Amino acid sequence: SKDLKGAMEILIEQKRQKLSTVEKLDEHMDFASQLIFAQNRGDLTAENVNQCVLEMMIAAPDTLSVTLFFMLILIAEHPTVEQEMMREIETVVGKQELQS
């Protein structure tokens, strides 16, 4: 837990440094950036920012796997949608081999 917290602090500091050097902020405005700016304004503490980023990192794989599972079930239950998706993939990718 202590190692993970330390790793989050390092990542946030790297993000903070990157934000301080970019020319166009709007290209780098993601949720982590918004949290950092909220801390700079005094709306959040460093601990708040660390906790939010940590929760995003931990929760994402869980919610992503559940979402993908249900998406695959829905596709399997709706073969016409699956066919439309395959046609679109073939239109975009063509004869190239699919990659993950």
Secondary structure by P-SEA (a helix, b strand, c coil): caaaaaaaaaaaaaaaaaaaccccccccccaaaaaaaaaaaccccaaaaaaaaaaaaaaaaaaaaaaaaaaaaaaaacaaaaaaaaaaaaaaaccccccc
